[in-house]
Amino acid sequence: MPRLPTRTALTAALAAAGLTLVVSGCGAEDNQAAAATSTASATPTPAASGSAQATRGGAAAGSVDVVLYNVTGADVGTVTLTPVDGAVRVEGRFHGLTPGGYHGFHIHQKPVCEPKAADGAFSTAGPHFNPGGTHHGEHAGDLPPLLVDKDGSAEILTQSDRFTLDDLRRGGVALIVHAQPDNLAHIPDRYQASGAPSPGPDEKTNATGDAGDRIACGVLAKS
């Protein structure tokens, strides 16, 4: 008749397999302690949960992603804002834009993207982010125009020390892509707009750079 393994041998085998033997005859308190230990080991700690949320979509810790949508609600790109030594790195990838040519690209002062706004698509985002009260070209929210390829895609990588990420989050902002190129209000004095009192950029150019309609918008919420 085969010899049954001893309790000692069985305990050792289970331990090697990573299991715990509850021996018949142990008190109820011992069983409850074992169950509590098993439950605690299966529940992630707050620190582990926090580290899992420290990045989003592969972005570096401390950065934030802003998704931009067109007037139909389609996702047309993502911009990642990353703090870098008192400045902010702006890295964007876009698709589905009007093929070829330049498009104005700015930070606007209100975190509201309403495609069916009464005053025009995304007009709810307000004017450019401009805490210094300067003319266009010197606005804190002025960014280099996007150069869109023939397939409607575009990429941008730039850096600005005109604002910090905290500056943008303080009241929230919107990122806007425009339908037209941005002249950055660079109009020589040999030009004069019809009806303008003097040569050079008129009031509208100084405000917006004549970048035209707003075709995509994304919100960085107040925090």
C-alpha positions as CSV (number, residue, x, y, z in Angstrom):
1,M,0.0,0.0,0.0
2,P,1.5,3.4,-1.0
3,R,2.6,5.6,1.8
4,L,0.7,8.9,2.2
5,P,2.9,12.0,2.4
6,T,3.3,13.5,5.8
7,R,1.9,16.9,6.8
8,T,5.4,18.3,6.8
9,A,6.1,17.1,3.2
10,L,2.7,18.3,1.9
11,T,3.2,21.8,3.5
12,A,6.7,22.1,1.9
13,A,5.2,21.1,-1.6
14,L,2.4,23.7,-1.3
15,A,4.9,26.4,-0.2
16,A,7.0,25.7,-3.2
17,A,4.0,26.3,-5.4
18,G,3.2,29.6,-3.8
19,L,0.1,28.3,-1.9
20,T,-0.8,28.4,1.8
21,L,-2.0,25.3,3.7
22,V,-4.7,25.9,6.2
23,V,-4.4,23.0,8.6
24,S,-7.5,21.4,10.1
25,G,-7.8,22.3,13.7
26,C,-6.4,25.8,13.5
27,G,-8.6,28.5,15.2
28,A,-11.0,30.8,13.4
29,E,-8.8,33.8,14.1
30,D,-5.9,32.2,12.2
31,N,-8.2,31.6,9.2
32,Q,-9.4,35.3,9.2
33,A,-5.8,36.5,9.4
34,A,-4.8,34.4,6.4
35,A,-7.8,35.7,4.4
36,A,-7.0,39.3,5.2
37,T,-3.4,38.8,4.1
38,S,-4.5,37.3,0.7
39,T,-6.9,40.2,0.1
40,A,-4.4,42.9,0.9
41,S,-1.8,41.4,-1.5
42,A,-4.4,41.4,-4.3
43,T,-5.3,45.1,-3.9
44,P,-3.1,47.8,-5.5
45,T,-1.7,50.4,-3.1
46,P,-2.6,54.1,-3.6
47,A,1.0,54.7,-4.6
48,A,0.8,52.1,-7.3
49,S,-2.5,53.5,-8.6
50,G,-1.0,57.0,-8.6
51,S,2.1,56.0,-10.6
52,A,-0.1,54.4,-13.2
53,Q,-1.9,57.7,-13.7
54,A,1.2,59.9,-13.8
55,T,1.4,59.6,-17.5
56,R,-1.2,59.7,-20.2
57,G,-0.9,58.1,-23.6
58,G,2.8,57.6,-23.2
59,A,3.4,61.3,-22.5
60,A,6.2,62.2,-20.1
61,A,5.3,62.8,-16.5
62,G,4.2,66.3,-15.9
63,S,3.0,66.9,-19.4
64,V,-0.5,67.2,-20.6
65,D,-2.2,66.1,-23.9
66,V,-4.8,68.3,-25.6
67,V,-7.0,66.7,-28.2
68,L,-8.3,68.9,-31.0
69,Y,-11.6,68.4,-32.9
70,N,-13.0,69.9,-36.0
71,V,-16.4,71.4,-36.4
72,T,-18.0,68.0,-37.0
73,G,-16.5,66.6,-33.8
74,A,-13.8,64.5,-35.5
75,D,-10.5,64.1,-33.8
76,V,-7.8,65.9,-35.9
77,G,-4.8,65.8,-33.7
78,T,-3.1,65.9,-30.3
79,V,-0.8,68.5,-28.8
80,T,1.4,67.5,-25.9
81,L,2.5,70.4,-23.6
82,T,5.6,69.6,-21.5
83,P,7.3,71.9,-18.8
84,V,10.9,72.4,-19.7
85,D,13.1,74.7,-17.5
86,G,10.7,77.5,-17.1
87,A,9.3,77.1,-20.6
88,V,6.8,74.8,-22.3
89,R,7.6,72.4,-25.2
90,V,4.7,72.2,-27.7
91,E,4.6,69.0,-29.7
92,G,1.7,68.3,-32.0
93,R,0.6,65.8,-34.6
94,F,-2.4,66.4,-36.9
95,H,-4.4,64.7,-39.6
96,G,-7.4,65.4,-41.6
97,L,-6.6,69.1,-42.1
98,T,-7.0,71.0,-45.5
99,P,-4.2,69.5,-47.6
100,G,-1.2,71.7,-48.3
101,G,-0.3,75.2,-47.1
102,Y,0.0,77.0,-43.8
103,H,-2.5,77.3,-41.1
104,G,-2.5,79.7,-38.1
105,F,-2.0,78.0,-34.8
106,H,-2.6,79.8,-31.5
107,I,-3.5,79.4,-27.8
108,H,-6.7,81.3,-27.0
109,Q,-7.8,82.6,-23.6
110,K,-11.0,80.7,-22.9
111,P,-11.3,76.9,-22.5
112,V,-14.5,76.7,-24.4
113,C,-14.8,75.0,-27.9
114,E,-18.3,75.3,-29.2
115,P,-18.5,74.4,-32.9
116,K,-22.0,75.8,-33.4
117,A,-21.4,79.2,-31.6
118,A,-23.5,82.0,-32.9
119,D,-20.5,84.2,-33.8
120,G,-18.7,81.4,-35.7
121,A,-17.2,78.0,-34.9
122,F,-15.1,78.0,-31.8
123,S,-15.5,81.8,-31.3
124,T,-16.3,80.9,-27.7
125,A,-12.5,80.4,-27.2
126,G,-12.1,84.2,-27.2
127,P,-9.1,86.1,-28.4
128,H,-5.5,85.0,-28.2
129,F,-4.0,84.2,-24.8
130,N,-2.4,87.6,-24.2
131,P,-1.9,88.5,-20.6
132,G,0.7,91.2,-21.6
133,G,-1.9,93.1,-23.7
134,T,0.4,93.2,-26.8
135,H,-0.2,93.2,-30.5
136,H,-0.3,89.9,-32.5
137,G,3.1,88.5,-33.1
138,E,4.0,89.2,-29.5
139,H,1.0,87.5,-27.8
140,A,2.0,84.9,-25.3
141,G,-0.3,82.5,-27.2
142,D,1.2,83.0,-30.6
143,L,2.8,79.8,-32.0
144,P,4.4,79.0,-35.3
145,P,1.9,78.3,-38.1
146,L,1.3,74.7,-39.1
147,L,2.6,73.5,-42.5
148,V,0.2,70.9,-43.7
149,D,1.3,68.2,-46.1
150,K,-0.7,67.0,-49.2
151,D,-2.2,64.2,-47.2
152,G,-3.7,66.6,-44.6
153,S,-1.1,65.8,-41.9
154,A,1.1,68.1,-40.0
155,E,3.6,68.1,-37.2
156,I,5.0,70.8,-35.0
157,L,7.7,70.9,-32.3
158,T,8.5,74.2,-30.7
159,Q,9.2,75.7,-27.3
160,S,8.1,78.9,-25.7
161,D,9.1,80.7,-22.5
162,R,6.2,83.2,-22.9
163,F,4.1,81.1,-20.6
164,T,4.4,78.2,-18.2
165,L,2.0,75.2,-18.0
166,D,0.7,76.7,-14.7
167,D,-0.1,80.0,-16.5
168,L,-2.3,78.1,-19.0
169,R,-4.0,76.0,-16.3
170,R,-4.7,78.9,-14.0
171,G,-7.8,79.9,-16.1
172,G,-7.8,77.3,-18.7
173,V,-7.1,77.9,-22.5
174,A,-8.0,76.5,-25.9
175,L,-5.7,75.5,-28.7
176,I,-7.0,76.6,-32.2
177,V,-6.1,75.8,-35.8
178,H,-7.2,78.4,-38.3
179,A,-8.2,78.0,-41.9
180,Q,-5.7,80.6,-43.3
181,P,-2.0,81.3,-43.0
182,D,-0.9,83.6,-40.1
183,N,1.0,86.8,-41.1
184,L,2.0,87.4,-37.5
185,A,1.0,91.0,-38.1
186,H,4.2,91.5,-40.1
187,I,3.0,94.1,-42.7
188,P,5.6,96.6,-43.9
189,D,4.8,100.3,-43.9
190,R,4.6,100.3,-47.7
191,Y,1.2,98.6,-47.4
192,Q,-1.9,100.3,-46.1
193,A,-5.3,98.7,-45.6
194,S,-8.3,100.3,-47.3
195,G,-9.6,102.9,-44.9
196,A,-6.8,102.5,-42.4
197,P,-5.5,105.7,-40.9
198,S,-1.8,104.9,-41.6
199,P,0.4,102.3,-43.4
200,G,1.1,98.9,-41.8
201,P,-1.2,96.4,-40.1
202,D,-4.7,97.3,-39.3
203,E,-6.6,96.6,-36.1
204,K,-7.8,93.1,-37.2
205,T,-4.3,92.1,-38.3
206,N,-2.9,93.2,-35.0
207,A,-5.5,91.1,-33.2
208,T,-5.4,87.9,-35.2
209,G,-2.9,87.9,-38.0
210,D,-5.7,87.5,-40.5
211,A,-5.7,83.7,-39.9
212,G,-9.3,83.3,-40.8
213,D,-11.9,80.9,-39.5
214,R,-11.3,78.5,-36.7
215,I,-11.3,75.0,-38.0
216,A,-10.2,72.9,-35.0
217,C,-10.2,73.4,-31.2
218,G,-9.0,71.6,-28.1
219,V,-9.4,72.5,-24.4
220,L,-6.8,72.6,-21.6
221,A,-9.2,72.9,-18.7
222,K,-8.7,75.2,-15.7
223,S,-7.1,73.4,-12.8
